[in-house]
Amino acid sequence: MSWQRIELADVSASRWRNGGGETRELLAWPSADDWIWRMSVAEVAASGPFSRFEGVQRWFAVLQGAGVRLQVDESEHTLTSASAPFCFDGASATQCQLLSGATQDFNLMIRQQQTTAQMSRVSADLRFLTSRPSFIAVYSIDGETRVRCQQESVPVPARSLIWQSLPAGVELEISTSNALWMEIIR
């Protein structure tokens, strides 16, 4: 098995149409133009609306900055770099209010009819066993993260994403003080 890796610094930023920030797309599958799932890091410089994505489940996690207040339809959610990732319907009317200056945020978008996903913040050792064939990704926020999978031990530098498709029955261990773990089941 071979883990793939991309570092945030190696990805060019794309400006948002509304001028409120920029995004670095780390990974899109099967392609950037016709994705079923997509992972990116956004720099949010100004409060404003999120783009709507019909039929898409969105996961959102604050990486740096004081945080945001998201108004999703009629409910309000305050998120900081200590909060669990927040999952919401991409078709919802969503307003983002910065709490105190710019933030850096991680986004996972999944086309709901084709796959399911989960995303968690990890701040200690985590062990788990894949119950089904899955796509596993780990984003190291700061400090070093280490992923152990079978006989392989993979270092993940800060602001880097690693990923791999794994069969059912594989045990993984993540050692970190600050990372995001994602599992996508097709």
C-alpha positions as CSV (number, residue, x, y, z in Angstrom):
1,M,0.0,0.0,0.0
2,S,1.2,3.5,-0.7
3,W,0.0,6.7,0.9
4,Q,0.0,9.8,-1.3
5,R,0.7,13.3,0.1
6,I,0.2,16.9,-0.8
7,E,1.4,19.9,1.1
8,L,-0.8,23.0,1.3
9,A,2.1,25.3,0.3
10,D,2.4,23.4,-3.0
11,V,-1.1,24.2,-4.1
12,S,-2.1,27.5,-5.9
13,A,-4.9,29.5,-4.4
14,S,-8.0,30.4,-6.4
15,R,-9.9,33.7,-5.5
16,W,-13.6,33.5,-4.7
17,R,-16.0,35.2,-7.1
18,N,-17.4,37.3,-4.2
19,G,-13.9,38.4,-3.1
20,G,-14.3,37.1,0.5
21,G,-11.4,34.7,0.4
22,E,-9.5,32.1,-1.5
23,T,-9.4,28.3,-1.7
24,R,-6.7,25.7,-2.2
25,E,-8.1,22.5,-3.6
26,L,-6.0,19.6,-2.2
27,L,-7.8,16.7,-3.7
28,A,-10.9,16.0,-5.8
29,W,-12.1,12.6,-6.9
30,P,-12.3,11.4,-9.7
31,S,-11.5,14.8,-11.2
32,A,-11.5,18.5,-10.3
33,D,-14.2,19.2,-12.9
34,D,-16.5,16.3,-12.1
35,W,-15.9,15.4,-8.5
36,I,-17.8,13.0,-6.2
37,W,-15.9,14.3,-3.2
38,R,-13.5,17.2,-2.7
39,M,-11.1,18.4,0.0
40,S,-9.9,22.0,0.2
41,V,-8.5,24.6,2.6
42,A,-10.0,28.1,2.5
43,E,-8.7,31.4,3.7
44,V,-11.8,33.4,4.7
45,A,-11.0,37.1,4.8
46,A,-14.5,38.6,5.0
47,S,-17.9,37.7,6.3
48,G,-20.5,36.7,3.7
49,P,-22.6,34.0,2.2
50,F,-21.3,30.5,1.3
51,S,-21.9,29.2,-2.2
52,R,-24.8,26.7,-2.5
53,F,-24.1,23.2,-3.6
54,E,-27.3,21.2,-4.3
55,G,-27.1,17.5,-3.4
56,V,-23.8,18.0,-1.5
57,Q,-23.0,17.2,2.1
58,R,-20.5,19.7,3.5
59,W,-18.1,19.2,6.4
60,F,-16.4,22.4,7.8
61,A,-13.6,22.7,10.4
62,V,-11.8,25.9,11.5
63,L,-8.0,25.4,11.4
64,Q,-6.7,28.8,12.4
65,G,-8.2,32.1,13.6
66,A,-10.7,33.1,16.2
67,G,-13.5,31.2,14.4
68,V,-16.8,31.8,12.7
69,R,-20.5,32.0,13.3
70,L,-22.5,30.1,10.6
71,Q,-26.1,30.8,10.1
72,V,-27.4,27.7,8.3
73,D,-31.1,28.2,7.3
74,E,-32.7,29.0,10.7
75,S,-29.9,27.7,13.0
76,E,-26.8,29.3,14.3
77,H,-23.5,27.5,15.0
78,T,-20.3,29.0,16.5
79,L,-17.2,27.2,15.4
80,T,-13.6,27.6,16.6
81,S,-10.3,25.7,16.1
82,A,-11.3,23.5,19.1
83,S,-14.8,22.6,17.7
84,A,-15.6,19.3,16.2
85,P,-16.1,19.5,12.4
86,F,-19.6,20.7,11.4
87,C,-21.7,18.8,8.8
88,F,-24.5,20.6,6.9
89,D,-26.5,20.5,3.7
90,G,-24.7,22.3,0.9
91,A,-28.0,23.5,-0.5
92,S,-28.8,25.4,2.7
93,A,-28.7,29.2,2.7
94,T,-25.5,29.7,4.8
95,Q,-24.0,33.0,6.0
96,C,-20.6,33.2,7.6
97,Q,-19.7,35.8,10.2
98,L,-16.0,36.0,11.2
99,L,-15.7,36.3,15.0
100,S,-12.5,38.3,15.1
101,G,-10.5,38.5,11.8
102,A,-9.7,36.0,9.1
103,T,-9.8,32.3,9.5
104,Q,-8.4,29.2,7.7
105,D,-10.9,26.4,7.3
106,F,-10.9,22.8,6.0
107,N,-13.8,21.8,3.7
108,L,-14.9,18.3,2.7
109,M,-17.7,18.1,0.2
110,I,-19.5,14.9,-0.7
111,R,-22.1,14.3,-3.3
112,Q,-24.7,12.6,-1.1
113,Q,-26.3,10.2,-3.5
114,Q,-23.0,8.5,-4.4
115,T,-21.1,8.1,-1.1
116,T,-21.1,8.7,2.6
117,A,-18.4,10.3,4.8
118,Q,-17.3,11.2,8.3
119,M,-14.8,13.7,9.6
120,S,-13.3,14.0,13.1
121,R,-10.8,16.3,14.8
122,V,-8.0,14.2,16.4
123,S,-5.9,15.5,19.3
124,A,-4.5,12.2,20.8
125,D,-3.9,8.7,19.6
126,L,-6.7,7.2,17.6
127,R,-7.0,3.5,16.6
128,F,-9.7,2.1,14.3
129,L,-10.4,-0.7,12.0
130,T,-11.9,-0.2,8.5
131,S,-15.3,-2.0,8.5
132,R,-15.8,-1.6,4.7
133,P,-13.5,-0.6,1.8
134,S,-12.8,3.0,2.4
135,F,-10.9,6.0,1.3
136,I,-9.0,7.4,4.3
137,A,-7.4,10.8,4.5
138,V,-5.6,12.6,7.3
139,Y,-4.8,16.4,7.4
140,S,-2.1,17.5,9.9
141,I,-3.0,20.9,11.1
142,D,0.1,21.8,13.1
143,G,2.9,19.8,14.6
144,E,3.7,16.4,13.2
145,T,1.2,13.6,12.8
146,R,2.1,10.0,12.3
147,V,-0.1,7.3,10.7
148,R,0.6,3.6,11.2
149,C,-1.1,1.2,8.9
150,Q,-0.1,-2.5,9.0
151,Q,3.8,-2.4,8.9
152,E,4.1,1.1,7.5
153,S,4.6,4.3,9.6
154,V,4.0,7.5,7.7
155,P,5.0,11.0,9.0
156,V,2.6,13.8,8.0
157,P,4.1,17.3,8.3
158,A,2.0,20.2,9.4
159,R,-0.4,21.6,6.7
160,S,-0.2,18.4,4.7
161,L,-2.8,15.8,3.6
162,I,-2.2,12.1,3.1
163,W,-4.7,9.6,1.6
164,Q,-5.2,6.1,0.5
165,S,-7.9,3.6,-0.4
166,L,-8.0,0.7,2.0
167,P,-9.9,-2.7,2.1
168,A,-12.1,-3.7,5.0
169,G,-10.3,-5.1,8.1
170,V,-7.3,-2.8,8.0
171,E,-6.2,-1.4,11.4
172,L,-4.9,2.2,11.5
173,E,-3.4,4.3,14.3
174,I,-3.1,8.1,14.2
175,S,-0.7,9.8,16.6
176,T,-1.1,13.6,16.7
177,S,-1.9,16.6,18.8
178,N,-4.0,18.3,16.1
179,A,-5.2,16.7,12.9
180,L,-8.4,15.9,10.9
181,W,-9.3,12.3,10.0
182,M,-11.7,11.5,7.2
183,E,-13.3,8.3,6.0
184,I,-15.2,8.1,2.7
185,I,-17.2,5.0,2.0
186,R,-18.3,4.4,-1.7
